Amino acid sequence: MSRHDQDPPNPAALLYILGSIFLGPTIFLAGYLITPANGDFCDVAVHGSREQRDRDYALIHTIQTTGAIVMLLLGALALTYLWLNPRRVGLLPRAVLSTGILIIASGYVLILSAAQYGNPTCY
């Protein structure tokens, strides 16, 4: 098979990489932007009560965790497709797309770790 007989690079991998440039920050910031205090955990007065504040921050945790896990799974699927279909994508485009997917996935791991270990406290 010649180089010209191969299909163009996987559009799903390109869409994942390019879409994540906007989707990653959106997933991270979405929870904070929908809380009444815009991310200020210690300002209970804006939330109305400690219980409401806790519900708001549980929602932030859920949005960030769910978004990051879904995007990590999609990245794993795109990466798996690239490497299980070597005849559809040449070696160089496959390596470049794989590197891009891994870089983007590391950002989602960062979001996931921030959501898991970001337990705010007020003194």
Accessible surface in RSA format (square Angstrom, percent):
REM  Atomic radii and reference values for relative SASA: ProtOr
REM  Chains: A
REM  Algorithm: Lee & Richards
REM  Probe-radius: 1.40
REM  Slices: 20
REM RES _ NUM      All-atoms   Total-Side   Main-Chain    Non-polar    All polar
REM                ABS   REL    ABS   REL    ABS   REL    ABS   REL    ABS   REL
RES MET A   1   154.12  79.8  69.31  45.9  84.80 201.9  77.77  66.1  76.35 101.2
RES SER A   2    58.73  49.6  45.85  61.2  12.88  29.7  49.57 105.6   9.15  12.8
RES ARG A   3   204.53  85.9 187.21  95.4  17.32  41.2  64.07  87.6 140.46  85.1
RES HIS A   4   169.61  92.7 139.96  97.3  29.66  75.9  95.67  98.6  73.94  86.0
RES ASP A   5    94.20  66.0  67.67  67.4  26.53  62.7  19.23  45.3  74.97  74.8
RES GLN A   6    59.08  33.0  40.28  29.4  18.80  44.8   4.59   9.8  54.49  41.3
RES ASP A   7    63.15  44.2  53.07  52.8  10.08  23.8  10.51  24.7  52.64  52.5
RES PRO A   8   105.04  76.6  92.93  84.7  12.11  44.0 101.06  83.4   3.97  24.7
RES PRO A   9    55.20  40.2  50.83  46.3   4.36  15.9  51.35  42.4   3.85  23.9
RES ASN A  10    10.70   7.4   6.93   6.7   3.77   9.1   4.16  10.0   6.54   6.3
RES PRO A  11    99.83  72.8  96.14  87.6   3.68  13.4  97.53  80.5   2.30  14.3
RES ALA A  12    57.81  53.2  48.17  74.3   9.64  21.9  52.95  74.6   4.86  12.9
RES ALA A  13     0.00   0.0   0.00   0.0   0.00   0.0   0.00   0.0   0.00   0.0
RES LEU A  14    72.67  40.5  72.65  52.0   0.02   0.0  72.67  51.0   0.00   0.0
RES LEU A  15   133.77  74.5 128.54  92.0   5.23  13.1 131.43  92.3   2.34   6.3
RES TYR A  16    15.68   7.3   8.20   4.7   7.48  19.5  15.20  11.4   0.48   0.6
RES ILE A  17    27.67  15.7  27.67  20.6   0.00   0.0  27.67  19.9   0.00   0.0
RES LEU A  18   105.96  59.0 104.05  74.4   1.90   4.8 104.42  73.3   1.54   4.1
RES GLY A  19    29.89  36.9   0.00   N/A  29.89  36.9  27.28  74.9   2.60   5.8
RES SER A  20     5.53   4.7   0.42   0.6   5.11  11.8   0.42   0.9   5.11   7.2
RES ILE A  21    95.67  54.4  82.54  61.5  13.13  31.6  88.32  63.6   7.35  19.9
RES PHE A  22   155.01  77.6 150.42  93.2   4.59  12.0 153.31  92.9   1.70   4.9
RES LEU A  23    75.67  42.1  74.89  53.6   0.78   2.0  75.56  53.1   0.11   0.3
RES GLY A  24     7.77   9.6   0.00   N/A   7.77   9.6   7.77  21.3   0.00   0.0
RES PRO A  25    72.03  52.5  65.28  59.5   6.75  24.5  71.65  59.2   0.39   2.4
RES THR A  26    76.66  54.5  70.49  71.5   6.17  14.7  53.90  72.4  22.76  34.4
RES ILE A  27    18.06  10.3  16.40  12.2   1.66   4.0  18.06  13.0   0.00   0.0
RES PHE A  28    69.30  34.7  69.30  42.9   0.00   0.0  69.30  42.0   0.00   0.0
RES LEU A  29    83.85  46.7  83.85  60.0   0.00   0.0  83.85  58.9   0.00   0.0
RES ALA A  30    30.38  27.9  24.71  38.1   5.67  12.9  30.15  42.5   0.23   0.6
RES GLY A  31     0.00   0.0   0.00   N/A   0.00   0.0   0.00   0.0   0.00   0.0
RES TYR A  32    67.96  31.7  67.85  38.6   0.11   0.3  31.97  24.0  35.99  44.4
RES LEU A  33   123.64  68.9 103.33  73.9  20.31  51.1 103.33  72.6  20.31  54.7
RES ILE A  34   101.32  57.7  70.61  52.6  30.71  74.0  77.00  55.4  24.32  66.0
RES THR A  35     5.32   3.8   0.98   1.0   4.33  10.3   2.20   3.0   3.12   4.7
RES PRO A  36    74.84  54.5  43.98  40.1  30.86 112.2  57.63  47.6  17.21 107.0
RES ALA A  37    14.19  13.1   0.46   0.7  13.73  31.2   4.94   7.0   9.25  24.5
RES ASN A  38   109.44  75.5  85.20  82.3  24.24  58.4  21.49  51.7  87.95  85.0
RES GLY A  39    28.58  35.2   0.00   N/A  28.58  35.2   6.85  18.8  21.73  48.7
RES ASP A  40    69.49  48.7  63.11  62.8   6.37  15.1  24.26  57.1  45.23  45.1
RES PHE A  41    32.18  16.1  29.23  18.1   2.95   7.7  29.23  17.7   2.95   8.4
RES CYS A  42    68.02  51.5  48.53  54.1  19.49  45.8  26.01  65.9  42.01  45.3
RES ASP A  43    49.71  34.8  43.42  43.2   6.29  14.9  12.81  30.1  36.90  36.8
RES VAL A  44    34.99  23.0  32.54  29.5   2.46   5.9  32.54  28.3   2.46   6.7
RES ALA A  45    91.28  83.9  58.75  90.7  32.52  74.0  69.76  98.2  21.52  57.0
RES VAL A  46    70.83  46.6  45.56  41.2  25.27  60.9  52.82  45.9  18.00  48.8
RES HIS A  47    12.48   6.8   0.00   0.0  12.48  31.9   0.39   0.4  12.09  14.1
RES GLY A  48    64.65  79.7   0.00   N/A  64.65  79.7  32.75  89.9  31.90  71.4
RES SER A  49    39.17  33.1  34.72  46.3   4.45  10.3  31.32  66.7   7.85  11.0
RES ARG A  50   147.14  61.8 144.27  73.5   2.87   6.8  46.19  63.1 100.95  61.2
RES GLU A  51   110.38  63.4 107.29  81.2   3.09   7.4  52.79 102.1  57.58  47.0
RES GLN A  52    58.89  32.9  58.89  43.0   0.00   0.0  15.86  33.8  43.03  32.6
RES ARG A  53    20.93   8.8  20.93  10.7   0.00   0.0   0.00   0.0  20.93  12.7
RES ASP A  54    74.35  52.1  67.10  66.8   7.25  17.1  29.84  70.2  44.51  44.4
RES ARG A  55   141.22  59.3 132.88  67.7   8.34  19.9  71.76  98.1  69.46  42.1
RES ASP A  56    14.40  10.1  13.72  13.7   0.68   1.6   1.04   2.5  13.36  13.3
RES TYR A  57    27.39  12.8  21.95  12.5   5.44  14.2  22.49  16.9   4.90   6.0
RES ALA A  58    56.94  52.3  48.45  74.8   8.49  19.3  55.31  77.9   1.63   4.3
RES LEU A  59    82.75  46.1  78.54  56.2   4.21  10.6  82.02  57.6   0.74   2.0
RES ILE A  60     5.70   3.2   5.70   4.2   0.00   0.0   5.70   4.1   0.00   0.0
RES HIS A  61    72.84  39.8  71.00  49.4   1.84   4.7  47.32  48.8  25.52  29.7
RES THR A  62    73.98  52.6  71.20  72.2   2.78   6.6  52.03  69.9  21.95  33.2
RES ILE A  63    48.28  27.5  41.94  31.2   6.34  15.3  46.80  33.7   1.47   4.0
RES GLN A  64     3.52   2.0   3.52   2.6   0.00   0.0   0.00   0.0   3.52   2.7
RES THR A  65    22.31  15.9  22.31  22.6   0.00   0.0  22.31  30.0   0.00   0.0
RES THR A  66    74.91  53.3  71.63  72.6   3.28   7.8  58.56  78.7  16.35  24.7
RES GLY A  67    15.37  19.0   0.00   N/A  15.37  19.0  14.62  40.1   0.76   1.7
RES ALA A  68     0.00   0.0   0.00   0.0   0.00   0.0   0.00   0.0   0.00   0.0
RES ILE A  69    76.24  43.4  75.86  56.5   0.38   0.9  76.19  54.9   0.05   0.1
RES VAL A  70    72.37  47.6  71.70  64.9   0.67   1.6  72.22  62.8   0.15   0.4
RES MET A  71    15.45   8.0  15.45  10.2   0.00   0.0   9.37   8.0   6.07   8.0
RES LEU A  72    41.22  23.0  36.13  25.8   5.10  12.8  36.42  25.6   4.80  12.9
RES LEU A  73   109.90  61.2 109.29  78.2   0.61   1.5 109.41  76.8   0.49   1.3
RES LEU A  74    84.41  47.0  80.95  57.9   3.46   8.7  80.95  56.8   3.46   9.3
RES GLY A  75     1.20   1.5   0.00   N/A   1.20   1.5   1.18   3.2   0.02   0.1
RES ALA A  76    53.30  49.0  45.50  70.2   7.80  17.7  51.09  71.9   2.21   5.8
RES LEU A  77   119.22  66.4 115.01  82.3   4.21  10.6 115.38  81.0   3.84  10.3
RES ALA A  78     9.48   8.7   4.08   6.3   5.40  12.3   8.88  12.5   0.60   1.6
RES LEU A  79    40.98  22.8  40.78  29.2   0.20   0.5  40.78  28.6   0.20   0.5
RES THR A  80    68.19  48.5  61.30  62.1   6.88  16.4  44.16  59.3  24.03  36.3
RES TYR A  81    84.75  39.6  80.71  45.9   4.03  10.5  70.22  52.8  14.52  17.9
RES LEU A  82     0.21   0.1   0.00   0.0   0.21   0.5   0.21   0.1   0.00   0.0
RES TRP A  83   115.25  46.2 100.51  48.6  14.74  34.6  95.59  51.0  19.65  31.9
RES LEU A  84   130.99  72.9 108.82  77.8  22.17  55.7 110.60  77.7  20.38  54.9
RES ASN A  85    43.80  30.2  39.57  38.2   4.23  10.2   4.90  11.8  38.90  37.6
RES PRO A  86    64.79  47.2  59.14  53.9   5.65  20.5  59.28  48.9   5.51  34.2
RES ARG A  87   185.44  77.9 179.41  91.5   6.03  14.3  56.91  77.8 128.53  77.9
RES ARG A  88   116.30  48.8 113.82  58.0   2.48   5.9  30.91  42.2  85.39  51.8
RES VAL A  89     3.36   2.2   2.93   2.7   0.42   1.0   3.36   2.9   0.00   0.0
RES GLY A  90    10.78  13.3   0.00   N/A  10.78  13.3   8.78  24.1   2.00   4.5
RES LEU A  91   122.88  68.4 115.70  82.8   7.18  18.0 115.70  81.3   7.18  19.3
RES LEU A  92   133.12  74.1 128.65  92.0   4.47  11.2 130.53  91.7   2.59   7.0
RES PRO A  93    50.11  36.5  44.00  40.1   6.11  22.2  50.11  41.4   0.00   0.0
RES ARG A  94    23.27   9.8  23.27  11.9   0.00   0.0   0.00   0.0  23.27  14.1
RES ALA A  95    40.92  37.6  37.71  58.2   3.21   7.3  40.25  56.7   0.67   1.8
RES VAL A  96    94.15  62.0  87.81  79.5   6.34  15.3  91.19  79.2   2.96   8.0
RES LEU A  97     8.75   4.9   8.53   6.1   0.22   0.6   8.75   6.1   0.00   0.0
RES SER A  98     8.91   7.5   8.91  11.9   0.00   0.0   8.91  19.0   0.00   0.0
RES THR A  99    75.35  53.6  73.75  74.8   1.61   3.8  49.94  67.1  25.41  38.4
RES GLY A 100    15.95  19.7   0.00   N/A  15.95  19.7  15.45  42.4   0.50   1.1
RES ILE A 101     1.51   0.9   1.51   1.1   0.00   0.0   1.51   1.1   0.00   0.0
RES LEU A 102   103.31  57.5  96.99  69.4   6.32  15.9  97.34  68.4   5.97  16.1
RES ILE A 103   113.64  64.7 107.61  80.2   6.03  14.5 110.18  79.3   3.47   9.4
RES ILE A 104    33.38  19.0  29.36  21.9   4.03   9.7  31.74  22.9   1.64   4.4
RES ALA A 105    17.55  16.1  17.52  27.0   0.03   0.1  17.55  24.7   0.00   0.0
RES SER A 106    66.87  56.5  56.43  75.3  10.43  24.0  44.06  93.8  22.81  32.0
RES GLY A 107    31.95  39.4   0.00   N/A  31.95  39.4  30.66  84.1   1.29   2.9
RES TYR A 108     3.60   1.7   3.18   1.8   0.41   1.1   3.18   2.4   0.41   0.5
RES VAL A 109    81.38  53.6  81.10  73.4   0.29   0.7  81.10  70.5   0.29   0.8
RES LEU A 110   125.18  69.7 122.90  87.9   2.27   5.7 125.04  87.8   0.14   0.4
RES ILE A 111    17.83  10.1  16.92  12.6   0.91   2.2  17.83  12.8   0.00   0.0
RES LEU A 112    39.71  22.1  39.71  28.4   0.00   0.0  39.71  27.9   0.00   0.0
RES SER A 113    40.80  34.5  36.32  48.5   4.49  10.3  30.01  63.9  10.79  15.1
RES ALA A 114    42.94  39.5  26.65  41.1  16.29  37.1  37.15  52.3   5.79  15.3
RES ALA A 115     9.57   8.8   0.00   0.0   9.57  21.8   3.32   4.7   6.25  16.6
RES GLN A 116    74.15  41.5  58.50  42.8  15.65  37.3  21.38  45.5  52.77  40.0
RES TYR A 117   179.94  84.0 155.88  88.7  24.06  62.6 110.12  82.8  69.82  86.1
RES GLY A 118    48.60  59.9   0.00   N/A  48.60  59.9  29.57  81.1  19.03  42.6
RES ASN A 119   119.92  82.7  99.80  96.4  20.12  48.5  28.73  69.2  91.19  88.1
RES PRO A 120    62.19  45.3  41.66  38.0  20.53  74.6  52.70  43.5   9.49  59.0
RES THR A 121    89.50  63.7  66.20  67.1  23.30  55.5  56.50  75.9  33.00  49.9
RES CYS A 122    59.31  44.9  28.43  31.7  30.88  72.6  29.87  75.7  29.44  31.7
RES TYR A 123   247.29 115.5 168.50  95.9  78.79 205.0 162.48 122.1  84.81 104.6
END  Absolute sums over single chains surface
CHAIN  1 A     7948.1       6711.8       1236.3       5660.7       2287.4
END  Absolute sums over all chains
TOTAL          7948.1       6711.8       1236.3       5660.7       2287.4
